[in-house]
């Protein structure tokens, strides 16, 4: 399955958040892309996984733990 994670960042932290996301490692989750974007969200992350629970834990335990991340919205495709 593929997930699009929309990230709201604190002012001035979008670039460092994307760098932090790109450095995350997981055997179960494939990071397809992580980009700073314009619009209502500050970055969009594309992940692929075989298990919804592992995907959810990756978002909550790793992405949301990065300094500056204020909120995430995960859209499963």
C-alpha positions as CSV (number, residue, x, y, z in Angstrom):
1,X,0.0,0.0,0.0
2,X,1.0,3.6,-0.6
3,X,0.5,6.5,1.9
4,X,0.8,10.2,1.3
5,X,1.7,11.9,4.6
6,X,0.9,15.6,4.6
7,X,3.0,17.5,7.2
8,X,2.3,20.8,8.9
9,X,5.6,22.3,10.2
10,X,6.5,25.1,12.6
11,X,7.6,28.3,10.8
12,X,11.1,27.9,9.4
13,X,11.4,24.1,10.0
14,X,10.1,22.5,6.8
15,X,13.5,21.9,5.2
16,X,15.0,20.4,8.4
17,X,11.9,18.2,8.8
18,X,12.3,16.8,5.3
19,X,16.0,16.2,5.9
20,X,15.1,14.4,9.1
21,X,12.5,12.3,7.3
22,X,14.9,11.4,4.5
23,X,17.4,10.1,7.2
24,X,14.9,7.8,8.8
25,X,15.5,4.1,8.2
26,X,13.1,1.2,8.4
27,X,13.2,-2.4,7.1
28,X,9.4,-2.4,6.8
29,X,8.7,1.0,5.2
30,X,10.0,2.3,1.9
31,X,10.4,6.1,1.7
32,X,9.5,6.9,-1.9
33,X,9.8,10.7,-1.6
34,X,9.8,13.6,0.9
35,X,9.4,17.1,-0.5
36,X,8.9,20.6,0.8
37,X,5.7,22.0,-0.9
38,X,3.7,25.2,-1.0
39,X,0.0,25.3,0.1
40,X,-1.8,24.4,3.3
41,X,0.8,21.7,4.1
42,X,4.6,22.3,4.3
43,X,5.8,18.9,3.1
44,X,4.5,15.7,1.5
45,X,6.0,12.3,2.2
46,X,5.2,9.2,0.1
47,X,5.7,5.9,1.9
48,X,5.1,2.3,0.8
49,X,4.4,-0.6,3.2
50,X,2.8,-4.0,3.3
51,X,1.3,-3.6,6.7
52,X,-1.0,-0.7,7.8
53,X,0.0,-1.1,11.5
54,X,3.7,-0.7,10.6
55,X,2.9,2.3,8.5
56,X,0.9,4.0,11.3
57,X,3.7,3.3,13.8
58,X,6.3,4.8,11.4
59,X,4.2,8.0,11.1
60,X,3.5,8.4,14.8
61,X,6.7,7.1,16.3
62,X,9.2,8.5,13.8
63,X,7.8,11.3,11.6
64,X,5.7,13.0,14.4
65,X,8.7,12.8,16.7
66,X,10.8,15.1,14.5
67,X,11.3,18.6,16.0
68,X,9.0,21.1,14.3
69,X,6.3,18.7,13.1
70,X,3.0,20.1,14.3
71,X,0.5,17.8,12.7
72,X,0.3,15.1,10.1
73,X,-2.5,13.8,7.9
74,X,-2.0,10.3,6.4
75,X,-3.9,9.4,3.2
76,X,-3.8,5.7,2.3
77,X,-3.9,4.9,-1.4
